Each structure stands twice: as structure tokens, then as C-alpha cells.
């Protein structure tokens, strides 16, 4: 699922998505204080998604996160790293799983 179609799906579900295709200055300096959940790919340019989640959680410790990946991820990646993300969804992204996880995150916030 492309970033554009994911953004449209989230809008259909009444979320207000903030989307970035790169981990850059704009991403780093944005205000995420109102963000409920970060959906991030494991493989990014120059950095991995877990590192980005760690960076964001230093500033926003209650931020929920969903890690996605289309690559085969060695289980050693997850050893000790699962505490940094709330859910993992392999690609191709199963939209029903994503909806389920987002609904569960919303319930936790109530």
C-alpha cells in the first residue's frame, strides 16, 4: 500500500494523517503532541523505523506506534526492540489488521 493510499484510507476512517516520505528536517522539527499513533516503515532512507520510533518516544513517551515492513526481518531485530513499538504488520499491509490495531489504540486512550 502506498503512502498516498494509506493517507486516503486513514482519512476515510476519520483520522487526520500527517505523512512524510523521508526522515528529514521537516519530520524532525514537527510538533507531534496531538498525534495518537505513528505508522512507520522499518526500512527508510539512512535510518530504520525503530530508531525513528525511539527518537519520537524520547520527546513523546506516550506515543503509540505501528511498525510495518515488506522485508524479511530477522528475529534478532526484535530482540529487545519490541518494547519500542506497539504492533507489527508485515507488508503487503493488511488493512483489516491496521484498522484493528488503530481501534485498540483508541480504546486505550479513553
N, C-alpha and C positions, 0 to 999 in steps of 0.2 A: 504494500500500500504506500503510495507516495505521500510526501508531506502535504501536498495540496489536497488530496482526497481525505487524508486523516483530519485535516483542518476543517473541511466541509462536514465530515461526519460528526465531529465534536460540536460544531455549530448546530447541526440538526438535533443533537442531544441537549441543546440549550447551554452549552459551555461557551466560554469566551476564550478561544485558544490564542496563545502568543507563540508564534512559531519562528524558529531560527534554523537555517540550514547549515550554519557554521558556528563553532565556538570562537567568537571573536570579541572585539572590544564592546560592541553594542550588547552582546549577550552578557558579558561580564558586568557591565555597569547598570543593567536594567534593575528595576525595583520589582521583586517577586513577593513582597509582603502579602499580597492578596491572592497569590497563586495557591491553589489547592493541591495540585499534583503536577509533577514533571514526568513527561513521557520522553524517554531518551534512548537513542540507538547506542549499542555498545561500541560500534566502530564509527569513529568520527575522524576528521582530518586532524592529525597531530596529537590527538588525545583520545582516551577511551571514555565511554559513558559513565563508568563507575567513578572515575576521577572527577568528572563534572558533578556528579551527584554529591560526592564528598565535599567539593568546593561549595556547592549551594547549601548543603546542610550545616556548614560552619556558620553561615550567615542566617539561615532559616532552618533551625533544627527540627521543626515540626513538619517540614515539607515532606509530602508523600511522593514516592517515585515508582515508576514502572520502567524497567529496563527491557528493551527489545533487541533482537539480533537475528540476522539471516545467516550468520556464520556459525559454524560449529564451534561452540565454546567449550574448551577443556574444563573439566570439573575443578581443576586447581584454581581457575579464575574465581570460582565461587567460594572456595575455602576461605573463610574469614571475611568475605566480602558481602555475603547475603544480608548482613546487618545494615548495609548502606542503601538497599532498595527494598521496596515492599513486595513487588511482584515481578516475575519474569515472563515474557511472552515471546516465543520464537517466531520468526518470520517464515512463511507469509503470515502476517498479523491476522489472528482470528478475532474478528470484530466483536463476536459474542463474548469472548473472554475479556476483551478490553472493556466492554460495557459492564460486565460482571464486576471486574476489579474496581472500576470507577464508582459504581454503585456502592460497593463495600467501603471504599474510602469515604464516600459521602456520609454513609451511616455512622462511621467512626467520628466524624466531625460534629454530629448532632449532640 
